[in-house]
Structures are given as structure tokens and as C-alpha cells.
């Protein structure tokens, strides 16, 4: 609530003074609302603890901008996730798989990587990995994400993930949207194969896959376990 200001002056002057006082207060209110919205967007996903889309994008852009050709953008999509949600364990099992997947991605990326949940069962990672180690590190990620998940005190659920990756030196750009689009296309090219696919320039020309553009899901929401 704005403070009350008593002004002893003729009515015309008083109106001018009050208007002048209101301008900075209004400006601060607009700034506060804008800041609040930005903080809301940057909040972490409540289920997995990963960065939301805006927070992930900001950190990922820092990595690609700083490390250029030594950076790698990865898109991960869990296979047959609906079957887990519809299985005996229900959504609780699905939520557990999402949380464990987030933990595994965070461990793989390390403290300096950016890991985000883009929506539903889709994740994105941006890390610094040089060309000489890419294939090995991506193979390690595929192995890590294929490990069964304990969803209820010893009940194991088999999981699998499709993985696509893109790097600036191969695609000739550090633009995150283009890298994500290419990684997304590569991920779909290797769907259900159990191996990670590194995008080439042909993947960068795919405008949309399943209604998704620029590596972004078209309908999934951040808060739901799809």
C-alpha cells in the first residue's frame, strides 16, 4: 500500500504534487510485478528439483556462449513412459522414474552443467564436453539412463531413454534454439535404439517434430508427469 502524503497547497498545485509522487511509486510497482514474474518462471520444477524452462535456457546459453565448440546440448525423452504411469504403480511410479532420471542427469552433467525439465518426460542438458570425449560420454549417459528404477521398496521398473545431442562445431552455430531443434531431431532419429545420436547438419533443417519447434514440446506442461 502506498504511503499517505499530506500536502498543504492550493488544489491545483496539490494535484500536481500528488501526481509527481505517484509516478515513482507506480514505476516501482511495475518493476516489482515484473521481477515477481521472472522469479516465478525461474523456479525449479517441484517434482524433480531441476531448472524450469527459463532458468535452464539462461544457464544453457551461458555455457554455449562461453565454451562454444566445446559445448554440447542434449535432449532426453523417456521411452514408453505412459506404460509406467498406467502400470501397477500408477503415477507414483512415474513420478519416481522422473525424479531418478533427474538425479542421473544431474550426476552426469556435473555441478557446472545445466539440466532442465522441459515438460512431461522430456529433459534437456547443456554441458562442456570436448569433441574427443563426446561419444564416450554419451554412451555412458545411455547406459546410466537404462538402469532399472526402484519405485517401491524393491520393485524395479525397466526404463529406457532416447537421446539426441548437438554441438556448435558440427552445426556451425551456438544458437541454443537451433542446437535444441537439431538435438531433438537426432533424438527422434534414434528413438528406441538405446543409443545416443549426435546431430549433423541435416537434423538442423527439420522445422518441427510432433508439433515441437526449436526443441520445445508443443503441449506438455512442466508440472505434470505425462
ZIDARA-V631612 format. One record per run of one state. SS is the DSSP state (a for helix, b for strand, c for the rest). FROM is the first residue (numbers start at 1). LEN is the number of residues. If there is no record, write none. Layout:
ss=SS from=FROM len=LEN
ss=SS from=FROM len=LEN
This chain:
ss=c from=1 len=10
ss=a from=11 len=32
ss=c from=43 len=1
ss=b from=44 len=1
ss=c from=45 len=6
ss=b from=51 len=1
ss=c from=52 len=1
ss=a from=53 len=18
ss=b from=71 len=8
ss=c from=79 len=2
ss=a from=81 len=5
ss=c from=86 len=4
ss=a from=90 len=20
ss=c from=110 len=4
ss=b from=114 len=6
ss=c from=120 len=2
ss=b from=122 len=7
ss=c from=129 len=2
ss=a from=131 len=15
ss=c from=146 len=3
ss=b from=149 len=2
ss=c from=151 len=5
ss=b from=156 len=2
ss=c from=158 len=3
ss=b from=161 len=7
ss=a from=168 len=4
ss=c from=172 len=4
ss=a from=176 len=14
ss=c from=190 len=6
ss=b from=196 len=3
ss=c from=199 len=4
ss=a from=203 len=3
ss=c from=206 len=3
ss=b from=209 len=1
ss=c from=210 len=2
ss=b from=212 len=2
ss=c from=214 len=2
ss=b from=216 len=1
ss=c from=217 len=10
